[in-house]
């Protein structure tokens, strides 16, 4: 109720301020937001442990789920998050080594799982679209549909030159999620097979062999065997092909009296959720990139967080080697500071530099694992992950981390260490971390699982029953 009032009020103000309306035109409407809130104030206060105060604190603005956040606001938020990650403080210049979009990728795809504020805002707004689909008796739906989509279809609104901020926000979410929604077959009458998404993702008029279909046949019901509520298998295969036709024929048809309804395809329970909506938007934008095996495996390494973050940076080739710095700073030397080689790319600094090579050799890494030439570090490390177990891979990354620290120590402090010293430090760190983890693992977990009855998801039915075993028969209670 409160959210409806928040959405309706800007719409009504927009109507009054429109130049198309007569200056003397007005309307009367009662928005009972204050009383509605008062009715629930005690209940919410008790549940959330909040107190009611007379004087409010600073106003923080409306939440993201209600309106589409302005582009400038989103950019400011993302800039602050980026500054915190790359610099660690509010002021000062910093080097953005990776695009913001890359940081927002899931960890299993090379990112850090940071939420993309723009996509998150759209995912929250998608709830308004879902409410309009399923709650057509609300005042908010009646007000907006009477002006923007009189046929009740939020995905095909009419064009309005100067729409209100309320409708512009909801329309943006409807446009973003249009392909994610579709029809679940009930009566089969309302679903237009020429234009609608239905049954499963990707099933629409674009995959239909229109040459084999009568123009008068436009509903899903026309694909049935008369009124038998079963698929005409031959006709379906003729129109959609063998593979897609088999999937269509496996779709369930609702019972008698069940209407067609709009569902969200990307949730097992066909209900819209912000989590599934955000994941769908993100995957739709980024696609599936290479080296997924490496990105998933690196976060499973049993080591300190610094080594895992170091591994992530190695995978993206964003450690500040001389070659990397020279790519953004004109006149900077590209040679290796430790051995004097002409070029120092990352794979050379960690694997091919004599100091690093000697350290790896002491650790037992033979020539077959470190002698092969690689252009990028991520290719080498992914090959190592395919032949090493988790413990060995963890030891390798800990050793490489210490090799990198040794290079920095030589550059900034002038301190040069022998390969044996580097290896001993890496070995000690790995052993200490492993021993610490063994000491923290309890033989018996003190947390006993408490099982209780849970309400089943929507459109599911849960049946509870007990069984008693008897010598001669099985009795159901």
Residue pairs with C-beta under 8 A, 6 or more apart in sequence:
1 32
1 33
1 36
2 33
2 36
2 37
3 66
3 140
4 138
4 139
4 140
5 31
5 32
5 33
5 36
6 33
6 62
6 66
7 66
7 128
7 140
7 144
7 166
7 170
8 31
8 139
8 140
8 143
8 166
9 31
10 164
10 165
10 166
11 143
11 144
11 147
11 164
11 166
11 167
12 27
12 29
12 143
14 164
14 165
14 166
15 21
15 27
15 164
16 26
18 162
41 52
44 50
45 51
45 52
63 124
64 120
64 121
64 124
64 125
65 124
65 125
65 127
65 128
66 125
66 128
66 169
67 125
67 165
67 166
67 169
68 121
68 122
68 125
68 165
68 168
68 169
68 172
68 173
69 117
69 118
69 121
74 117
74 118
74 121
77 117
78 100
78 117
81 114
82 96
82 100
82 103
83 89
83 90
83 94
85 103
85 112
85 114
86 94
86 95
86 96
86 97
87 94
95 320
95 328
97 313
97 316
97 318
98 316
98 318
100 116
101 116
101 285
101 286
102 110
102 111
102 316
103 111
103 112
103 114
104 111
104 112
104 113
104 114
104 115
104 116
104 119
104 282
105 111
105 112
105 113
105 282
105 286
105 289
106 113
106 282
107 113
107 295
107 296
107 299
108 292
108 295
108 296
108 299
109 286
109 288
109 289
109 292
109 295
110 289
110 291
110 295
110 312
110 315
110 316
112 312
115 278
116 282
119 278
119 281
119 282
119 285
120 274
120 278
122 172
122 173
122 176
122 177
122 277
122 281
123 274
123 275
123 277
123 278
123 281
124 274
125 169
125 170
125 172
125 173
126 173
126 176
126 177
126 272
126 274
126 277
127 272
127 274
128 169
128 170
128 173
129 154
129 170
129 173
129 174
129 177
129 181
129 272
130 264
130 271
130 272
131 138
131 140
131 141
132 140
132 141
132 144
132 145
132 154
132 170
133 154
133 181
133 262
135 141
136 145
136 152
144 166
144 167
144 170
145 152
145 154
147 160
147 167
148 157
148 158
148 160
148 163
148 167
148 171
149 156
149 157
149 158
150 158
154 170
154 174
155 174
155 178
155 181
157 171
157 174
160 167
163 171
176 281
177 277
178 197
179 197
179 201
180 201
180 264
180 265
180 266
180 277
180 280
181 197
181 262
181 263
181 264
181 265
182 196
182 197
182 198
182 199
182 200
182 201
182 203
182 262
182 263
182 265
183 190
183 191
183 196
183 197
183 198
183 199
183 220
183 260
183 261
183 262
183 263
184 198
184 199
184 254
184 260
184 261
184 262
184 263
184 270
185 191
185 198
185 199
185 220
185 251
185 252
185 253
185 254
185 260
186 253
186 254
186 258
186 259
186 260
186 261
187 221
187 254
187 258
187 259
187 260
188 219
188 220
188 221
188 223
188 224
188 253
188 260
189 219
189 220
189 221
189 260
190 219
190 259
190 260
191 198
191 219
191 220
191 260
192 218
192 219
193 205
193 208
193 218
193 219
193 220
193 222
193 223
194 205
194 208
194 210
194 218
195 204
195 205
196 204
196 205
197 203
197 204
197 265
198 204
198 220
199 247
199 248
199 251
200 247
200 251
200 265
201 265
201 266
203 244
203 248
207 240
207 244
208 239
208 240
209 238
209 239
209 240
209 241
212 238
212 239
213 239
220 260
223 231
223 232
223 235
223 236
223 239
223 248
224 230
224 231
224 232
224 253
225 231
225 232
229 253
229 256
230 253
231 248
231 249
231 251
231 253
233 245
233 249
236 245
236 248
236 249
237 245
237 246
238 245
239 245
240 248
254 260
263 270
263 271
264 270
264 271
264 272
264 273
264 276
264 277
266 276
266 277
266 279
266 280
267 273
267 276
269 457
269 458
269 459
269 460
270 459
271 457
271 458
291 315
291 378
291 382
293 382
293 385
293 386
294 315
294 378
294 381
294 382
294 385
295 315
297 385
297 393
298 308
298 311
298 312
298 315
299 308
300 390
301 307
301 308
301 311
301 390
301 393
301 394
301 397
302 390
302 391
302 394
302 433
302 434
302 437
303 394
303 397
303 398
303 430
303 433
304 429
304 433
306 401
307 394
307 397
307 398
307 401
310 397
310 400
310 401
310 404
311 381
311 397
313 319
314 346
314 350
314 377
314 378
314 381
314 400
315 377
315 378
315 381
316 378
317 324
317 346
317 376
317 377
317 378
318 324
319 346
319 349
319 404
321 344
321 345
321 346
321 349
322 332
322 333
322 334
322 335
322 336
322 337
322 344
323 334
323 343
323 344
323 345
323 346
324 345
324 346
325 332
326 332
326 333
326 334
334 342
334 343
334 344
335 341
335 342
335 343
335 344
336 343
336 344
336 348
336 349
336 353
337 344
337 407
337 410
337 411
338 353
338 354
338 355
338 407
338 410
338 416
339 353
339 354
339 355
341 348
341 353
344 353
346 376
346 377
347 374
347 375
347 376
347 377
347 380
349 356
349 403
349 404
349 407
350 356
350 377
350 400
350 403
350 404
351 357
351 360
351 370
351 374
351 377
351 380
353 403
353 407
355 403
355 406
355 407
355 419
355 422
356 400
356 403
357 370
358 419
359 399
359 402
359 403
359 419
359 422
359 423
359 426
360 370
360 399
361 370
361 419
362 419
362 420
362 423
363 395
363 396
363 399
363 423
363 426
363 427
365 396
369 384
369 387
372 380
372 383
374 380
381 397
384 393
384 396
385 393
388 396
394 430
395 426
395 427
395 430
398 426
398 429
398 430
399 422
399 423
399 426
401 426
402 422
402 423
402 425
402 426
402 429
403 422
406 417
406 422
409 415
409 417
410 416
410 417
453 464
455 462
456 462
465 476
465 477
466 476
466 477
467 474
467 475
467 476
467 477
468 474
468 475
468 476
468 477
